[in-house]
Amino acid sequence: MQQQPFSPFLTTVPQDETTTMVISRAQAQLAIEHCGASKAAWLGAQETPLFERVTASYAQCCDYSDAESAIGTSLAQMPCAGSECAPFWNQICHDAMRSQRRLRYVNTNRLSNDQWHIHISLTTAVVDDEQQVIGTYTLLEEVDEELQNVPALIMQLNSSIGAPPLQQSVFQLGQPLNAIDLTEQQQSVLFWLLRGYSTAKIARLLHAPRHSVLHIVETLKFKFNVWTKAELLDKSSQLGYLSSIPQHLFNRQLLMQLLAGRS
């Protein structure tokens, strides 16, 4: 088990997201003290996260009277519609503890006055002195304003191709927990294939020759151990690729591509 020394990792994501990453409770507490003014954080014993730091703006979004009143409360105790997301957050904590990976999500949650808010969360397993996993640490931060519409646009694409609706707009950033080892180019092609794009359209989006995209599709079939494109889409959806966004894609260019795809 690889324990991470305290560093600015709390605001970044490692390039190798499959690397085991855990921190001690002392490191988590130190990180809470140093996290920026635009962030909220919670620390969970086992799979029950409790707020340890809440910004005034986030407390207001959640209908707390002030930030101090939120400290020590669980997500299920939030005095707003956000409490409905508690089972989802418990599942993230469970996954982080089981996999001992940093898990990063972009979440669109309903909070105060039925207003929807978009945040990025980074959850890391916490260990005791004997390196036994005892809980999780989660950092919550705002999404860049220009990327606020990305989750909704992806949800619209998923709906347009008849994909099963997700419970809420939550996408894992990076490869899913049960991921198959894919290059960035392969992840990009699969992302658009799952949204109903043809290989010709994907080639235009990626500024690549169509024969290169076709070759990547064949490589994807091989890696997923399937024979047809339909089987590829079905198996990759089951493994969580439909509800994930490759880390390298989550940028302004993706927003432009999604908007272009609507026209």
N, C-alpha and C positions, 0 to 999 in steps of 0.2 A: 504494500500500500504506500503510495507516494504522498507524503504530507508537504503541503506547499508553504514556504516561508511567507510571512506577511509582505505584501508588495502591492503595487497598483493593479494587480490582476483582477481586483474586484470590479473594476470598470472596463475590463477588456475580456475577450474570449480567446483562449489559446488556439493556435492554428490546428493543432492535433486534438480534436475534441474527444477522441476515444481514450486519451491518456487519463489514468486514474488521478483524481484530484480530491483531496480532503484537507480540512484545516482543523486546528484544535479549537476548543471553546474559547480559550484566551485570545486566540487570533481573531475569532469571530467577534468577540466583544471589542477588541481594539479596532477592527474594521468598522464596526457600528459607530464608534466614537469619531472616526475619521471620514465617514462617507459624506459626500457633498450635500449642499443645501437643497438640491433639487431631488433628493432621494429619500425613500423610506426603506426600512429594513425590519425583518423579523427573524427570530431565532426559535427553532422548534425542538422540543424534547420528543424524540421518536418522530411521529408523523403529525404532530399538532403544533403548527406555527403560532407563536405569540409575538405581537408587535413589541419591538425593542426601541425603535426610533421611528417617529412619524413626523413628516413636515407639516407645517400649519396648513398649507394648501391641500395636501392629501387628506388630512384630518377633516377639513371642511368638505371635501368631495364625499367623504364617507359619513357625514352627518354627526361626527363627534363634536362636542362643544369646544374642545381645543385639543392640541396635539398631546398634551399630558394625559388626558383622560383615555386616550387610546392605548397607552403603554400597558403591557401585560394582558391585554385582551386577545382572544383568539379571533380568527377570521370568521368563524361561525357566529361570533357575538357582535359583528359589525352592525351598527344601527341603520343599515341601508340595504338596498338590494344586492350589494356586493357579497353579503353573507351566503347567497345562493351558490357562489363560486367556491365555498369552503371545501366541498368534496374533491373538486378539481385540484386545488392547491395541495390537499392531503395526498393526492395521487402523485403529484410532482415530487413531493417530499419523499414518498415511498420509493419512487423511481430513482431519485438521487442517492438515497441510502443504499438501495439494492445494487445499483450500477457503479456507485462511487465515481460518477462523472459529473462535471459541471453541466447543468442543463439550463439552456437559455430559451426563453419563450417570448413571443410578442402576443400580448393579451388585450382583448377588447372586452371590458367588463362594464356592466350597468351598476352605477353607484348612486349618488344622491339625486333625488328628483328625476329618476329614470334617465339621467344623462350618461352617455357612454364615454368611457375614458380609455385611452390606449397607453400601455406601459410595456417596458421590457423588463423581464425578471431574470435573474441569474441565481440559481440555487446550487449550493455546494454541501456535501456531507460534512458533518462535524464529528470528530473522534475524541475519545478520552485519552488519558495518559498511556493506556494499554493498547491504543490504536483500534479500539472497538467503536463502531459507529453508534453514536448516541442521539443524533438528531440532524438538523439541517440549518443552514444560514441562507437567507434569501435577501437579495438587494433588488429594489424596485426603482426604476428610473423612467423619466418621460421619453417618449419617442420623438425624434426630430419632427418638427411640424410638417415638413414637406413629405414625410413618409406616413403621415397619419391615415391617409386613404388606402394604403396598400392592402391591409387585411380585408377591408370591405370589397375592394376590387377583385381580390382572389376569391372571396366567398361568392361573388357574383359569377365569376368564371366557373367555379365548381358547380353552382346551381344550373348554369346554362347547359352543362353537359350531362345533367341528370345525376350528379354524384350525390351519395347520401348526405343529408345535411349534418354538419357538425353541431354539437350541443351549444357551442358558443364560438366566437371568433378567436380561436387560440391556435397559434402555429408555433411549432418548435423551430428555433433558428439553428440550422445545422442539420446533420443527418439524424434520423430517428434512432431510438435505442437499439432496435434490431436491424441496424443498417448493414447493407452489403458495401464492401469497400469500393467506392466510386471516385473517379477523378472529378474535378470541378466541371469539366466540359460534359462529362456523362451526367452529373447531377443537373446541370442546366437543361440538357435535352430532355431528361426524364420529367423535370418540373413542367415543361411546356407540353410534353406529350400527355401528361395526366390532365391538362386543362383543355384537351381537345384540339391542340394545334397540329396541323399537318407538318410533315418533314420539310416541305417547301417553305412554309411560313416560319418554321423554327430556323431554317437556314438564313432567311432574311433578317430575323431578329438578332441572330448571333453573328451576322456578317461572315458566314461560312459557306463553302460550297455544299450543295445538297447531297452530293455523293459522300461527303464527310459525315453529315448528319445521319445518312442511311447506314453508314458503317458503324457509327456509335450505337444506333438502335440495335443492330445485330450483336454488337458487343454486350449491350444491356441484356438482351435475351439470353446470351450465354451465361452472364454473371448471375442472372436470376433463375437459371436452369429452366427456361420455358422455350416453346417453339414459336408462338405467335405473338403479335403485338397485343391482342386482347388479353392473353395470359399474362403478358408483362405488366399491363396496366392493372389487372386484377391482383396480382401478387404484390406489386409495389404498393398498392393502396392498402392491402392487408398489413404490410410491414410499417405503415405510417408515413409514407412519402407524400400522400395527398394532404396531410395535415402538417407538413413541414415546409420551410423555406430554406434553401441552401444559404449558408452564412454569407458567401461571397456575392449572392444575388440581392441581398437586402440593402438596396441603395437607390439613389435617385433614378438611375437608368432603368431599374425594374419598374418604377412608377411610370416612366415614360412609355415603356413597352406595354404595360397593362392598359394605359390610356389609348395607345395606338391600336391595340387589339380590339377596342370597342368600336372603332370607326369603320 
